[in-house]
Amino acid sequence: MTLALERTSTPASVVETVATREIPAVACADLRVPLVTGGDIGYANLDHAASAPCLDKVRDAVDEFLPWYASVHRGAGFASQVSTKLYERTRGILRDFVDARSTDTVVFTRNTTDSFNLLARSLPKHTSVVVFDTEHHAALLPWKGPNVRRVSTPRTRLAAVSAVDEALADCPQGPRLVVLTGASNVTGELLPVKEIAAVARRHGARIALDAAQLAPHRAISLRKLDVDYIAISGHKLYAPFGAGALIGRADWLRAAQPYLAGGGATKLVTRDSEELGVVWNAGAERHEAGSPNTVGVYALGVACETLAGNWDAIVAHEDELLARLRRGLAGVPGFAELRLFDAPVDRVGTLSFVVDGFDPGWLAAVLSAEYGIGVRDGAFCAHIATKRLISAAGSTGQQAVRVSLGLGSTAKHVDRLVLALRQIVARGARWQYEKPEGRWVPEGDPRELPPFCA
């Protein structure tokens, strides 16, 4: 998406890119980071599941747009008209990105957590909610009340479908909602969304899909999956400017009280004596009070258009790297991978593991300080899932190491990680580490932060 205000067909250059298996470039490709042992090294970003780097196309598009940035919807100036056009045009881009229905609404939010809290506020009274207890906290925590059924995730996909079926059958009469992740942020495994949706339909339930981890890796079709709502986050989609979206059926959102009360959500405000009279907007603006994150929304649209034109190359790239990663890690002594399901299933490029005898936080600190590798350690905002899966892997801890691949990952990054882990397990670290505030850090860390951090 560029500042041209009319939609154009897919350019020939995009088709050629897919054919040659090139993938969209990221802004951190040439980033170098200092090592505690001296010198610097190209950064191996293996933490895409937390926040993905910015696409070059997104950065360039934002730079082009910034001089035109202005208020949206109520500005008469030409820059306001440009900003409004791009802001509203992005709704259609996101609708296309997830293959939504033409009648589905697109509400701009901050992220997936914001989207699900908005949806939770919009549920009709006495709605029953069914959700697996191994979900990311963004999808697990917003639902309140006696009609919430938190289901333990079984070890097979078929059993997961049956568990939702049983939970829905136990719900009282009234509206029902199943909340489900598309891809686990702990293991990368894909959940049986379409099969669960079919069960939900038999019970008259709607389905809300957490696509935060799925959308950066796979094409999504709201219609083919037969779900009602999809939540996405820009910071997972290579657009780190603070925007997300809730996309789906309009009726519950239209009938709910505004998520926030304020300007933009109102059509008319009057005063009679001491009472205020308010007429709220009926569309997506009803839940978008205040000046919106226009830059973030535009960046999200550019990212979605860029990814949508390159799925074949993206999927092939990540599948090859994931296979290489799993082969390499399998040879690390004491390595145990976390898995939701006993049998292999389709998955995105995310993998969590423990190494017998090694603290995950310490491993992550050593990988960063001595090898220039960025991974995630902890319980990944999915505490129940992580603890349960660590136990199933035969370990006693409550934290793990997560490696997550993406457009900024390369085969050299994967090989560096595998070699580093083998060296650490075989001979330990080359530096001393301490844990002064709950996290492992190098003692007397000599590395200097960039000047803009001062």
Salt bridges, closest charged atoms under 4 A:
ASP40 OD1 - ARG32 NE 2.96
ASP47 OD2 - ARG376 NH2 3.10
ASP47 OD1 - ARG402 NH2 3.88
ASP56 OD1 - ARG59 NH2 3.35
ASP60 OD1 - ARG59 NE 3.37
GLU88 OE2 - HIS73 NE2 2.58
GLU88 OE1 - ARG91 NE 2.73
ASP96 OD2 - ARG7 NH1 3.81
ASP99 OD1 - ARG223 NH2 2.57
ASP104 OD1 - ARG101 NE 3.11
ASP114 OD2 - ARG110 NE 3.64
ASP133 OD2 - ARG388 NH2 2.67
ASP165 OD2 - ARG202 NH2 3.36
ASP165 OD1 - HIS203 NE2 2.55
ASP170 OD2 - ARG149 NE 3.52
GLU195 OE2 - ARG157 NH2 3.98
ASP226 OD2 - ARG201 NE 3.02
ASP228 OD2 - ARG201 NH1 2.94
ASP228 OD1 - ARG249 NE 2.48
ASP251 OD2 - ARG206 NH2 2.62
GLU274 OE2 - ARG271 NH2 3.36
GLU288 OE2 - ARG91 NH1 2.94
GLU305 OE2 - ARG7 NH1 3.70
GLU318 OE1 - HIS217 ND1 2.49
ASP319 OD1 - ARG218 NH2 3.75
GLU320 OE2 - ARG21 NH2 2.83
GLU337 OE1 - ARG326 NH2 3.24
GLU337 OE2 - ARG347 NH1 2.85
ASP342 OD1 - ARG155 NE 3.00
ASP346 OD1 - ARG218 NH2 3.35
GLU370 OE1 - ARG430 NE 3.29
ASP377 OD1 - ARG439 NH2 2.80
ASP415 OD2 - ARG324 NH2 2.81
ASP445 OD2 - ARG447 NH2 2.76
